[in-house]
């Protein structure tokens, strides 16, 4: 199993970058995926999840209306469109895989993380 994020680095407030994650080594459409972040000096925070079939998504309140998670099961990729970035979105963002088609419980596999830094 391999989960690899590609990210955007340093951004300004208000920008709208897109994080991508490429997965391999498992039947991608069978499993839910999520994005989890860790801000400097803080714990892990689940940001968004998407079911294996892509029909169900969810977000933490702080990103609702700004972030959009999506997946392309033909390409084995999951993305996080991040609109209207805020300073508090600064974090290391992890792409994760769950053990079922639903994003419940703890993820099984994690990427190496990609840094998003928002600074004016």
RAWOQUI-V539884 format. One record per residue. N is the residue number from 1. RES is the residue in one letter. PHI is phi as a letter, one per 20 degrees, with the letter a starting at -180 (* if undefined). NEAR is the number of other ideal C-beta (glycine too) atoms within 8 Angstrom. D_FIRST is the distance of its C-alpha to the first C-alpha in Angstrom with 2 decimals. Layout:
n = (N,N)
res = (RES,RES)
phi = (PHI,PHI)
near = (NEAR,NEAR)
d_first = (D_FIRST,D_FIRST)
This chain:
n = (1,2,3,4,5,6,7,8,9,10,11,12,13,14,15,16,17,18,19,20,21,22,23,24,25,26,27,28,29,30,31,32,33,34,35,36,37,38,39,40,41,42,43,44,45,46,47,48,49,50,51,52,53,54,55,56,57,58,59,60,61,62,63,64,65,66,67,68,69,70,71,72,73,74,75,76,77,78,79,80,81,82,83,84,85,86,87,88,89,90,91,92,93,94,95,96,97,98,99,100,101,102,103,104,105,106,107,108,109,110,111,112,113,114,115,116,117,118,119,120)
res = (X,X,X,X,X,X,X,X,X,X,X,X,X,X,X,X,X,X,X,X,X,X,X,X,X,X,X,X,X,X,X,X,X,X,X,X,X,X,X,X,X,X,X,X,X,X,X,X,X,X,X,X,X,X,X,X,X,X,X,X,X,X,X,X,X,X,X,X,X,X,X,X,X,X,X,X,X,X,X,X,X,X,X,X,X,X,X,X,X,X,X,X,X,X,X,X,X,X,X,X,X,X,X,X,X,X,X,X,X,X,X,X,X,X,X,X,X,X,X,X)
phi = (*,c,c,c,e,c,c,c,m,e,c,d,g,n,f,c,e,c,e,c,b,d,d,b,n,b,f,g,f,f,d,f,c,b,d,c,c,c,f,g,m,c,e,f,c,f,d,a,c,b,f,g,e,m,e,c,c,b,b,f,g,f,d,g,n,d,d,c,e,b,b,c,f,f,d,l,c,c,c,c,e,d,d,l,g,d,g,f,e,g,a,e,d,d,e,c,d,e,e,b,f,c,e,d,m,e,f,e,c,c,f,e,n,c,e,c,d,d,b,e)
near = (9,6,13,10,14,8,11,9,7,5,12,8,9,6,8,9,10,9,16,10,15,9,16,7,5,9,5,8,7,7,13,13,15,15,16,13,13,11,9,5,3,6,4,7,11,8,13,14,13,14,12,10,8,10,4,8,9,6,10,9,5,5,12,8,3,8,12,6,15,9,10,9,9,4,5,9,10,14,12,13,10,13,8,6,15,7,8,7,11,10,11,9,16,14,16,14,15,16,7,8,9,9,10,5,4,3,10,8,8,11,12,7,10,12,9,18,8,13,8,4)
d_first = (0.00,3.77,6.81,10.07,13.49,16.74,19.90,23.60,25.07,28.72,30.23,33.61,34.43,34.61,32.18,29.50,26.28,23.01,19.55,16.69,12.92,10.83,7.50,5.78,4.30,6.16,9.88,10.18,13.80,13.45,12.08,14.02,13.13,15.34,16.71,17.94,20.38,22.29,25.75,27.56,28.86,27.45,24.82,21.70,22.67,20.84,21.87,20.76,18.71,18.36,18.04,15.88,18.97,19.90,23.27,23.17,22.75,24.04,24.95,26.63,30.31,30.42,28.38,29.65,31.47,29.97,26.20,24.60,21.03,20.04,17.33,17.47,15.71,17.02,15.38,12.08,13.48,14.91,17.95,20.41,23.95,25.94,29.68,32.59,30.77,32.51,32.81,31.12,27.89,27.37,24.15,20.73,18.49,14.92,12.60,11.00,9.45,11.74,11.88,14.34,15.93,18.00,17.59,19.33,18.80,16.31,12.79,10.01,7.64,9.52,9.94,12.65,15.31,17.98,21.64,24.16,27.70,30.59,33.96,37.34)
